[in-house]
Amino acid sequence: MTLFDAYERPLRDLRISVTDRCNFRCTYCMPREVFGPDYAFLEREEILTYEETARLARIFVAQGIEKIRITGGEPTVRRDLEVLIAQLAGIEGLKDLTLTTNGSLLRRQAAKLRAAGLTRITVSLDSLDNDIFMKMNDSRVPVATVLDGIAAAREAGLDPIKVNAVVERGVNDHTIVDLARHFKGTGVIVRFIEFMDVGNSNGWKLDRVLPAREIAARIDADLPIEPASANYRGEVAKRWRYKDGSGEIGIISSISQPFCGDCTRARLSPEGQLYTCLFSGRGHDVRALLRSGATDAELADFLRSVWRVRDDRYSELRTEETAGLQRVEMSHIGG
């Protein structure tokens, strides 16, 4: 079946955040001055169990979900993540199961995740310049650790691998060509992401955004590229291929070229709140229903009731008024 929202956007993708914790403190996501030693993270009993998560995922797939992405926080800090992956991989009708990670723990986990049924992976890496990268992740994890994690993912057969880089003007924008050049011809797809006003803690300002057109122009000047067609409706990154046929990059332009009109994604937080937009201010409590004994049919009805009235268009409507509203933190529901 296909479930449509108020703007006739189908429900196709589910992003499941399995933890609100992370071993990085990226300045654009979990700045240390906010997420410090005294920050109150979720207690264990508040977080959905793997069995609860898998049950909800099966219900989502029955409503039309085709792709599930595991996120966080940093999902690989959740113990025995491969157990959940195996449960999700066994869901009939699910076509794609992937994960977004900072890559720091991949060397020890990539093979287990692949064996459990994970099909591909996305790794965050904002710069190859070690000083810049460590300043942005604020965790003393060097570039070499993430590159080794990517190598481990390739060895395990997780393919294709994508690398996400958040671009901030005046911070790492002068290193984007080097990042593109490093992975050109390797089969790894680098995706450059405009610095977004997600959550309430990252100090976002418009003048720190490097627009997609400028990102493309800078790369094209050194490594000639041309536009490529989207793989499917709702693909978040605009594709560009190298003119010499050696691969492609992607650019995600939530600020300068919003793509709300094709958004097909729902998000499930670690404690079972259902969000219908990355920029939402509140979620819908699925856990309460789940733990009160609701049947699968009742949970499915709830999901349908939420999606059918969904009218989120934050990025298309971005104004001073909407920008001032409280929003869920990206570290809580994933990017």
Secondary structure, DSSP 8 states (H G I E B T S, - for coil): ---B-TTS-B--EEEEE--S--S---TTTS-TTTSSTT-----GGGS--HHHHHHHHHHHHHTT--EEEEESS-GGGSTTHHHHHHHHHT-TT--EEEEEE-STTHHHHHHHHHHHT--EEEEE---S-HHHHHHHH-S---HHHHHHHHHHHHHHT--SEEEEEEEBTTTTGGGHHHHHHHHTTSS-EEEEEE----SSSS---GGGB--HHHHHHHHHHHS-EEE---SSTT-SSEEEEETTSS-EEEEE-TTTS--GGG--EEEE-TTSEEESSTT-S--EEHHHHHHTT--HHHHHHHHHHHHHT----HHHH--HHHHTS----HHHH--
